[in-house]
Amino acid sequence: MMRLPWFKHESPGSVAEAARILAGEGPRAMLIAGGTDLLPNMKRRQQTPATLISLNRVKGLKNVSNGSGLTLGAGLTLTGVVGTGAVRENYRGLWQAAAQVATPHLRNMGTLGGNLCLDTRCNYYNQNEDWREAIGYCMKREGKTCWVATASKRCLAVSSTDTAPALIALGAKVRLVSADGERELALESLYKNDGMDYLARKPDEILTEVVLPQAGGWKSTYWKLRRRGSFDFPLLGVAVAARAAPDGTIEEMRLVLGAVASQPFLAGKASEFLIGKKLTDEVIAEAGSLAASRAKPMDNTDLDVYWRKEVVPSYVGYALREIRGDDMRAMRMSTARQAL
């Protein structure tokens, strides 16, 4: 049995108090909300914080508020996100992404903020300590070598968040709070293409809110590739948000890929190519090819790496055809084992 290491536990009642404790404890402290990813990592000694600062009692982190768009508290559980009517009706891509994270039990515990800040993953890193010690550890924890590509100067662990691609496509922002103040950041700018240093969030900052713009005229969707349709992390995530004219011509488009690099990212050329065009089969096929050219999956997660790159155009096609208005329920059931 793998046991947790010893740690001190703090349970503040406000964001300001949590920020003060985080600043005072320094880099040996970590935030915990649902703990569905952090606690297993601690058992495997991938992360060994001296202090855990719980956000469960912090007031306001689970709020949902309407304004010019929609604001979701970062402490809202994924089940809470799925159960929010405004998300399902107006931000369908986020609803689909949150609904496909893990299992109902984990969605009941895991939070929106936790999924956005999810640690990057790799077959060489996500193992118990004895296994990792046997290979001399890896660059991401205690070692000096990236075993995915031994000549690499940076860690190639993969971003595995589902909600981030959907929210980036929707143009979301996040609010970060520290003892020194707060700032708002475009969600896309929160991520860096480095498996170790993958977040632009400062060590003393707390992600408190996700701010979505008005959804008027926008349609969105999220498609996920994984081995088991009921549980696994994504091996590919495709998020699309689009606004079209009455005749179907795309006026604005954001196509985002996840789980094919150390960060979720906007497929810029594919997105730009689609603007001013109708989603014909030929246009969709070309957009899929352009998106696939940006996908750089590595051989450090499940399934064959070459096959994972080859299916990118197919999943982009599924997403764009759903945006077009095609009935994709049978394909969703076939690939995701979920009707959604």
C-alpha positions as CSV (number, residue, x, y, z in Angstrom):
1,M,0.0,0.0,0.0
2,M,1.3,3.5,-0.9
3,R,0.9,5.9,1.9
4,L,0.9,9.7,2.0
5,P,4.0,11.4,3.3
6,W,3.7,13.6,6.4
7,F,2.5,17.1,5.9
8,K,1.0,20.1,7.7
9,H,-2.6,21.0,6.9
10,E,-4.1,24.5,6.7
11,S,-7.8,25.2,6.2
12,P,-8.4,28.9,5.6
13,G,-11.8,30.5,5.3
14,S,-11.1,33.2,2.7
15,V,-9.1,33.8,-0.4
16,A,-7.1,36.5,1.4
17,E,-6.2,34.2,4.3
18,A,-5.3,31.4,1.9
19,A,-3.1,33.8,-0.1
20,R,-1.3,34.9,3.1
21,I,-0.6,31.4,4.2
22,L,0.6,30.4,0.7
23,A,3.0,33.4,0.7
24,G,4.2,32.7,4.2
25,E,4.9,29.0,3.6
26,G,6.8,29.5,0.4
27,P,7.5,26.9,-2.3
28,R,7.1,23.9,0.0
29,A,3.4,24.6,0.2
30,M,0.7,23.4,-2.3
31,L,-3.0,24.1,-2.7
32,I,-5.5,21.3,-2.5
33,A,-9.2,21.3,-3.5
34,G,-10.5,17.9,-4.6
35,G,-7.1,16.3,-4.5
36,T,-7.9,13.7,-7.1
37,D,-4.6,14.2,-8.9
38,L,-2.4,15.6,-6.1
39,L,-3.0,12.9,-3.5
40,P,-2.0,10.0,-5.8
41,N,1.0,12.0,-6.9
42,M,2.0,12.5,-3.2
43,K,1.6,8.7,-2.6
44,R,4.0,8.1,-5.5
45,R,6.3,10.8,-4.0
46,Q,6.1,12.8,-7.3
47,Q,5.1,15.8,-5.2
48,T,6.0,16.1,-1.5
49,P,4.7,19.4,-0.1
50,A,5.4,20.2,3.5
51,T,2.1,22.0,3.8
52,L,-1.2,21.5,2.1
53,I,-3.6,24.5,2.0
54,S,-7.1,23.3,1.6
55,L,-9.5,25.5,-0.4
56,N,-12.6,23.6,0.6
57,R,-13.7,26.1,3.2
58,V,-12.8,29.2,1.2
59,K,-15.9,31.3,0.6
60,G,-16.9,32.3,-2.9
61,L,-14.8,29.7,-4.8
62,K,-17.9,27.7,-5.7
63,N,-20.1,30.6,-6.9
64,V,-21.7,30.8,-10.4
65,S,-22.6,34.3,-11.5
66,N,-24.1,35.8,-14.7
67,G,-23.0,39.2,-16.0
68,S,-21.8,40.1,-19.4
69,G,-20.9,36.4,-19.7
70,L,-20.6,33.7,-17.1
71,T,-18.2,33.5,-14.1
72,L,-17.5,30.1,-12.5
73,G,-15.7,29.7,-9.2
74,A,-12.6,27.6,-9.5
75,G,-13.7,25.5,-6.5
76,L,-16.8,24.4,-8.4
77,T,-16.7,20.6,-8.8
78,L,-16.8,19.2,-12.3
79,T,-20.2,17.7,-11.4
80,G,-21.2,21.2,-10.5
81,V,-20.0,22.5,-13.9
82,V,-22.0,19.8,-15.7
83,G,-25.1,20.6,-13.6
84,T,-25.0,24.3,-14.3
85,G,-27.8,25.0,-16.8
86,A,-26.1,28.1,-18.3
87,V,-23.0,25.9,-19.1
88,R,-25.0,23.2,-20.9
89,E,-27.2,25.7,-22.8
90,N,-24.6,28.3,-23.8
91,Y,-21.1,26.8,-23.5
92,R,-21.7,23.3,-24.8
93,G,-18.0,22.5,-25.4
94,L,-17.2,23.1,-21.8
95,W,-20.2,21.0,-20.7
96,Q,-19.0,18.1,-22.9
97,A,-15.4,18.4,-21.7
98,A,-16.3,18.5,-18.0
99,A,-18.8,15.5,-18.5
100,Q,-16.0,13.4,-19.9
101,V,-13.4,13.9,-17.1
102,A,-12.7,10.6,-15.3
103,T,-15.7,9.0,-13.5
104,P,-18.7,10.4,-11.6
105,H,-17.0,9.7,-8.3
106,L,-13.9,11.8,-9.3
107,R,-16.0,14.5,-10.9
108,N,-17.8,14.8,-7.6
109,M,-14.5,15.7,-5.9
110,G,-12.4,17.2,-8.7
111,T,-12.7,20.9,-9.3
112,L,-12.6,23.2,-12.3
113,G,-9.5,25.0,-11.1
114,G,-7.8,21.7,-10.3
115,N,-8.5,20.4,-13.8
116,L,-7.1,23.6,-15.3
117,C,-3.9,23.3,-13.2
118,L,-3.6,19.5,-13.7
119,D,0.0,18.2,-13.6
120,T,1.4,17.1,-16.9
121,R,1.7,13.3,-17.4
122,C,4.2,10.8,-18.8
123,N,4.7,7.0,-18.7
124,Y,8.1,7.6,-17.1
125,Y,6.9,10.0,-14.5
126,N,3.5,8.6,-13.4
127,Q,5.0,5.5,-11.7
128,N,5.7,4.6,-8.1
129,E,9.0,5.7,-6.6
130,D,10.7,2.3,-6.8
131,W,10.0,2.1,-10.6
132,R,11.3,5.6,-11.2
133,E,14.4,5.0,-9.0
134,A,15.2,1.9,-11.1
135,I,15.6,4.0,-14.3
136,G,17.5,6.8,-12.5
137,Y,14.3,9.0,-12.3
138,C,13.5,11.5,-15.0
139,M,13.9,15.2,-15.6
140,K,10.5,16.1,-14.2
141,R,11.4,14.7,-10.7
142,E,14.9,14.1,-9.3
143,G,16.6,13.0,-12.5
144,K,18.4,14.8,-15.3
145,T,17.1,13.0,-18.4
146,C,13.9,13.1,-20.3
147,W,13.4,9.4,-21.1
148,V,11.0,10.2,-23.9
149,A,13.7,12.0,-25.9
150,T,17.1,11.7,-24.1
151,A,18.6,14.6,-26.0
152,S,15.8,16.9,-25.1
153,K,16.7,19.9,-22.9
154,R,13.1,20.2,-21.6
155,C,10.6,17.9,-20.2
156,L,8.1,16.5,-22.7
157,A,5.3,15.4,-20.3
158,V,1.9,15.9,-21.7
159,S,-0.9,18.3,-20.8
160,S,-4.0,16.2,-19.9
161,T,-6.6,18.7,-18.9
162,D,-10.0,18.4,-20.7
163,T,-11.6,21.7,-19.7
164,A,-8.7,23.9,-20.8
165,P,-9.0,23.3,-24.5
166,A,-12.7,23.9,-24.4
167,L,-12.3,27.1,-22.3
168,I,-9.5,28.4,-24.6
169,A,-11.7,27.9,-27.6
170,L,-14.5,29.8,-25.8
171,G,-12.1,32.7,-25.1
172,A,-12.1,32.3,-21.3
173,K,-10.0,34.3,-18.8
174,V,-8.9,33.3,-15.3
175,R,-8.5,35.4,-12.2
176,L,-5.4,34.9,-10.1
177,V,-5.1,36.2,-6.6
178,S,-2.0,36.5,-4.4
179,A,-1.1,38.4,-1.2
180,D,0.1,41.2,-3.4
181,G,-3.0,41.7,-5.4
182,E,-4.8,40.0,-8.3
183,R,-4.7,39.9,-12.1
184,E,-6.8,38.6,-15.0
185,L,-5.1,36.4,-17.7
186,A,-6.4,34.9,-20.9
187,L,-6.5,31.2,-20.2
188,E,-4.4,30.4,-23.3
189,S,-1.6,32.4,-21.7
190,L,-1.7,30.3,-18.5
191,Y,0.1,27.5,-20.2
192,K,3.7,27.0,-21.3
193,N,5.1,24.3,-23.6
194,D,7.2,22.7,-20.9
195,G,6.3,19.5,-19.0
196,M,7.9,20.7,-15.8
197,D,7.2,24.5,-15.8
198,Y,3.8,24.2,-17.5
199,L,1.9,27.0,-15.8
200,A,2.4,30.8,-15.9
201,R,0.7,30.9,-12.5
202,K,3.1,32.2,-9.9
203,P,3.8,30.0,-6.9
204,D,2.0,32.4,-4.6
205,E,-1.1,32.8,-6.8
206,I,-4.5,31.2,-6.4
207,L,-6.7,30.6,-9.4
208,T,-10.1,31.8,-8.1
209,E,-12.4,32.3,-11.1
210,V,-13.0,31.4,-14.7
211,V,-14.6,34.2,-16.7
212,L,-16.4,33.4,-19.9
213,P,-17.5,36.0,-22.5
214,Q,-21.0,36.3,-23.8
215,A,-22.0,33.2,-25.8
216,G,-24.4,35.0,-28.2
217,G,-24.1,33.5,-31.7
218,W,-21.4,31.0,-30.7
219,K,-21.5,27.2,-31.0
220,S,-18.9,25.0,-29.3
221,T,-18.0,21.4,-29.0
222,Y,-15.4,19.1,-27.5
223,W,-14.2,15.7,-28.7
224,K,-11.9,13.4,-26.7
225,L,-9.9,10.3,-27.7
226,R,-9.0,7.8,-24.9
227,R,-8.7,4.1,-24.7
228,R,-11.6,3.5,-22.3
229,G,-14.6,5.7,-22.9
230,S,-15.6,5.7,-19.2
231,F,-12.4,6.8,-17.4
232,D,-9.1,7.6,-19.1
233,F,-7.1,10.8,-19.5
234,P,-7.3,12.3,-23.0
235,L,-4.9,11.1,-25.7
236,L,-6.3,13.8,-27.9
237,G,-8.7,16.6,-27.2
238,V,-10.3,18.8,-29.9
239,A,-12.3,21.8,-28.9
240,V,-14.0,24.1,-31.4
241,A,-15.9,27.4,-30.9
242,A,-17.4,29.1,-33.9
243,R,-19.7,32.0,-34.9
244,A,-21.4,31.7,-38.3
245,A,-23.5,34.0,-40.5
246,P,-27.1,32.9,-41.2
247,D,-25.9,31.3,-44.5
248,G,-23.4,29.1,-42.6
249,T,-20.3,31.2,-43.5
250,I,-17.8,31.1,-40.6
251,E,-17.2,34.6,-39.2
252,E,-15.1,33.6,-36.2
253,M,-13.4,30.3,-35.3
254,R,-11.1,29.0,-32.6
255,L,-9.9,25.4,-32.9
256,V,-7.8,24.1,-30.0
257,L,-5.9,20.9,-29.6
258,G,-5.1,19.2,-26.2
259,A,-3.0,16.2,-25.1
260,V,-0.6,16.4,-28.0
261,A,2.0,18.7,-26.4
262,S,2.9,20.0,-22.9
263,Q,0.2,22.7,-23.3
264,P,-3.2,23.0,-24.9
265,F,-2.9,25.3,-27.9
266,L,-4.8,27.2,-30.6
267,A,-4.4,25.6,-34.1
268,G,-4.0,29.0,-35.6
269,K,-3.6,28.1,-39.3
270,A,-6.6,25.8,-39.3
271,S,-8.7,28.4,-37.5
272,E,-7.8,31.2,-39.9
273,F,-8.3,28.9,-42.9
274,L,-12.0,28.3,-41.8
275,I,-12.9,32.0,-41.5
276,G,-15.0,33.2,-44.5
277,K,-15.8,29.6,-45.6
278,K,-18.7,27.3,-45.2
279,L,-18.1,23.9,-43.6
280,T,-18.3,21.7,-46.6
281,D,-16.7,18.3,-46.5
282,E,-13.7,19.5,-48.5
283,V,-13.1,22.5,-46.2
284,I,-13.4,20.3,-43.2
285,A,-10.9,17.8,-44.6
286,E,-8.4,20.6,-45.3
287,A,-8.8,22.1,-41.9
288,G,-8.2,18.6,-40.3
289,S,-4.9,18.3,-42.2
290,L,-3.8,21.8,-41.2
291,A,-4.6,21.0,-37.5
292,A,-2.8,17.7,-37.7
293,S,0.4,19.4,-38.9
294,R,0.5,21.2,-35.5
295,A,0.0,18.0,-33.4
296,K,3.2,16.6,-32.0
297,P,2.2,13.6,-29.8
298,M,5.1,11.9,-28.1
299,D,5.5,8.2,-27.2
300,N,4.9,8.8,-23.5
301,T,1.2,8.0,-23.1
302,D,-1.2,5.3,-24.2
303,L,-1.7,3.9,-27.7
304,D,0.6,4.1,-30.8
305,V,2.1,7.6,-31.3
306,Y,1.8,7.4,-35.1
307,W,-1.8,6.3,-35.0
308,R,-2.6,9.1,-32.5
309,K,-1.3,11.7,-35.0
310,E,-3.2,10.1,-37.9
311,V,-6.6,10.4,-36.2
312,V,-6.3,14.1,-35.5
313,P,-8.0,15.0,-38.8
314,S,-10.8,12.6,-38.1
315,Y,-11.5,14.1,-34.7
316,V,-11.3,17.6,-36.0
317,G,-13.8,16.5,-38.6
318,Y,-16.2,15.1,-36.0
319,A,-16.0,18.5,-34.2
320,L,-16.5,20.6,-37.3
321,R,-19.4,18.5,-38.5
322,E,-21.1,18.8,-35.2
323,I,-20.7,22.6,-35.4
324,R,-22.1,22.4,-38.9
325,G,-25.2,20.8,-37.4
326,D,-24.8,17.2,-38.3
327,D,-26.2,14.6,-36.0
328,M,-23.1,13.1,-34.4
329,R,-24.7,11.1,-31.6
330,A,-23.9,7.7,-33.1
331,M,-20.3,8.7,-33.6
332,R,-20.0,10.0,-30.1
333,M,-21.4,6.7,-28.7
334,S,-18.9,4.8,-30.9
335,T,-15.8,6.7,-29.9
336,A,-16.6,8.0,-26.4
337,R,-19.2,5.5,-25.2
338,Q,-21.3,8.5,-24.2
339,A,-24.3,10.1,-25.9
340,L,-23.6,13.7,-24.6
